[in-house]
Amino acid sequence: MPDRLQARRAMLLKIESAYGVDPTPTGAADALYCYDLKVDPMENQEGARKPVRPFFGADTPAIGGTMAKIDFGLAIAGSGTAGTALPTAYAAALRAAGRSQTINASVDVIYGLVGSGFESAAGYYNDDGVQHKLLGIRGNLSREFNHEQMPMYKFSGAALYSAPTDVALPTLTFPATWQKPLVVNKVNTTFSLHGFTAVLQSLSYDDGIAFAWKDYVNAEEVRISDRPMIKGKVVVQAGALSQKDWFNIAKGGTTGALSLVHGTTAGNKWKVDAATVLPKNPKYEVVDGITFYGMDLEFFPSAAGNDEIVERIL
């Protein structure tokens, strides 16, 4: 028996037109260029059985429904051309995590938050010749911007279970819209918080989408039910209080804007804007002997709703 190797894997991802209905992704059109891929292909729900018996020991459980889980990372980058959408597999991941895609030709593409009409995706995970179909994928996104590293999306989701089959590894095609990512640094990245161009060590935030797989009578689905609060953390260099008094801002519960642009060339720029951000509880952190502030962040919507953060590629 030949060895199955972790170095020989493939992941395809495609938006579903109807929930849980296989749209048949292909290696030519729907290959996902992802990192740190982890698939839990089977997770049974079990009903414990504890009958009255005159001896010690367990009884076999009653097996209920079965779900699957998937986690992966995506390098944050543009599409190569302003106003052109991200590769279909990349965009499918964002759209399956409570986001919409709005294309403004030759200008930008906005991946905005939604509170209804949630889309879903289908994934084909091939583990060196054994294929797992993951239908009805929905989940959550977080992001990490760390100094001198590639910025990353982190997707975490759940899916409907399908029995695996023996299928040869697909041939993958990655179009030019899969751009080479840039590291976070002074050349590639600009950042401001509350109108102050702070020296940034790291920024992370998480949409906090509540999702769960449920196997009800006559209905099996991964459902998105809420987005209670987008939370994050920022680490910025500490300076004189006369430059920016983060303690006073946090004490007063004062909100302000956050903006970050990553990339310098049209077609490979990624931008996030958040109008109402509350920095909380500044704490001292030391990086290479230099004093920084680490602060929690909370993001709030306007009266219009679903606009805590607005992400776009330019």
N, C-alpha and C positions, 0 to 999 in steps of 0.2 A: 504494500500500500504506500503510495507516494505521500510525502509530508504536505500538509496544508500550511502555507506560510502567511504570516501577517503582512509581509511585504507585497503580497499579491491580493489586493482588495480593490473594490470599485464601489462607488456610490452614485446613484442617479436620483434626481428629484424633479418632480413636475407638479404643477398646480392641477387639482382635480376640478372638472367642470360640475360634478355632482359629488356630494360627500360619500367617500368610501368606494367610489366607482373607479376602477383602474384606468388611468389615461394612457397606459403603456409607454412609460419613458424609455428613451433610447440613448445609447452611448454617443451617438452622433449629435443629438440635440440637447440632452439633459444631463450631461456629466457634471458632477459637483466637485469642484476643486477645494476640498476641505481639509481641515487639520484636526488632530486629536479625536478622531471618529470613534465613538463607543456605541455599540448597538447591543441592547439586551433583548434578544429576539422573542423571549417567552417569559411571562410572569403570570403564573396562575393565581387566581383568587381561590382561597380554600375555606371550607367550613369545618371547624374543629369538631371532632366527635369524642365525647366523654361519657360513654355509657357506664352504668353501674355494673361492675364485675368484681368477683372475689379475688382479684390479683392485681399487681402493679402493671403498668405499661400503657402505651398509647394505642389508639385505633387509627386505621388509615383515614385520612381526611376525605371529605366530599369535595371534589374538584368543581369549581365554578367557571366563570368566564376567564378569558386569557387576553392579555394586552402585550404590547411591546413598548420599549423605550429607545430613544435615540438622542445622542448629544454629539455636537461637533463645533468646530470653530471655522470662521471665514475671515480672511484678511480683508480689512477695510480699504477699499480703493474705488476709483471711478470706473467708467465703462469704455473709455477711450475717446468718446465723442460727446460733447455737451448736448444734453437733450436726448441721449440714447439710453435706453434702459439697461440695467445690469443683465448679465447672462441669465437665461431663463431659470436655470437651477438655483442660482444665487438669489434672484428675486423671489423665487418660490419659497425659500426659507423665510424671508422677511414677511411675505404675505401670509404665510401659515402661522405667524406669530402676532396676529392682530394689527397688521399694517396694510395700507393700500398703496397702489402705485399710480402716480399721476405724471404723465409725460407731457412736458412743455417743449415741443420740438425746437432744437437748436439752442435751448436755454438751460433747462435743468430737468431732473426727474425727482419728484418728491415721494418719499416713503413715509406717509403720515399715519398717525394713530387712528384707529377706528373703534367704535363701541358697539357695532352690530354688523351683520352680514359677514361674519368671519369666514375667510377662505380656508382651505385645507390642501395638503399636498400628499402625493404618493411617492414613496421611495423604494428603490430596488437596491438592496445591499447584497453584494456578492463577496463572499468570504472564500476566495480561492476555489471557486467551482461550486459552492453551495449558495443558492440565492434565497434571500428572505424578502418577501414583499411586505412593505409597511404602508398600509393604506390609512387614509383619514388622519394624517399627521397634523397636529396642532401643538403649539408650545409657546415658549417665552424667549426673549432676547435680552442679553446683557452685552456691555461693551467694555473694553479695556484699552486705554491709551497710556503706555508706559514709555518713559524716556529711552531712546535708542533701541526700541523694539517695534515690530510691526503692530499697528493697532488691530484689534480683533473684535468681531462679533462672536458671542458664545450662544449657540442655540441649544435649548433643552426641551424635548417634547415627548409626546406619547402617541401611540398608533394602534390600529387594529391588528390583531394577530392573524397571520397566514402561515400555513404549514410550509416549511422550506422544501426546495427541490434542487436536484442536481442540474446546474446550468453553467455552461462555460463562461469564463470571465468575458465581459463585453470589451470591445475596442472603444476607447474614449477619445472624443474630439473636444478640445477646448478652444472656442473661437477667440478672436482678438479682443472681444469685450472683457475677457478675463485679464485685467491689467496687473502688472507686477506691482506689489505693494511697496510703499516707502516707509522708512522708520520715522518715529516721532522725534523731531529735533528742531533746532532753530531755523534751519533752512526750509523744512517741509511743513511746519506746523505753526499756526498762530492761535492765541488763546486770550480771552479776557473774561473776567468775572466781576460783576458789579461795576463795570466800566474801567476796571484796573487790569493792565496787561501784566499779570503776575508771572513770575518764573515758574513754569509748570514741571513738576516731577512726574505726576501721574493723575489721571482722571478715569473714573469708572462709574457706570450707572446701569441700573437694572430696571426694565419695564415693570417687573413685579406682576406679570399677568397670572391670574389664577386659572389653571386649566386642570381638568381631571377626566380620566377615562371612566365611563359608566356603562354597565351592561344591564340596562333595565329590560323589563319585559317589552318586546316589540321595538326596542331602541338601543343600539349600541353605538356609542359615539365618544370622541374626545371633545369635551365642551369647554369653551372659554366663558367664564362667568363674571369676571371682574378684573379691574386693574386698580387696586386700592391706592397705591402711591408709587410713583417712580422715585427711587432713592439711589444715591451714589456717594462717592467719596472723592475728594480732591486733595492733593498734596502740593502746596505752593511754598516758595521760599519766603521765609520771614524777613521783614524789613522794619524800618521805623514805623511806629504807629501813625506818624504824620502822613505817611504814604498811603496806608490803608489799615484802619483799625477793625480787624475782623472780630475782635472781642465785643466791641460796641455794636457791630452789625448783628452778631448772634444774640447778644443780650436783648436788643430791641426787636428781634424777630423781623428784621428788615429784609425784604425780598428785592432781587435785582436780576439782571440779565446775565446769561452765560452764552458765549459764542466760541466755537472752535472751527477752524478750517484746516483740513489736512490735504496737502498736495499743492503744487504750484502751477500746474499746466492745465489749461482748459481740456476737459475730458477725463482728467484724473484728479479731480478735486472732490472731497467729501466734506460736507458742512453740517454742523448741528447748531440750532438756535433754540434757546429756552428763555422765555421772557420773565418768568417768575420763579426764581430759585432762592431758597433759603439756606445759607451756610449755618452749620450748627457746631457748637462745642469744639472750638479750636484746641488742638493738642500739639505739643511739641514733638517733632520727629527729627532725627539726625540722619542726614544723607551725606556720606563722604566728609564727615566732620562739619557740615554746614547745617544750620538750623532751618527747619521747615515747619509749616503748620499743616497738620492733617485735619481736615474738616469733613463732617458728614454733610450731604446735600439732600434737600427735598425739593421736588419739582411740582409745580401746581398749574392747573389749567386756567385759561381765561373764562369769561362768561360764555364763550362760544363752545367750549369743551373740546376734548380730544386734541389738545394742542400744547400739552406740557413740554414736549420737545418736538421739533420739526427737523427731520434729517433729509438731506438732498445730495445728489451728485451733480456736479457742474462741469 
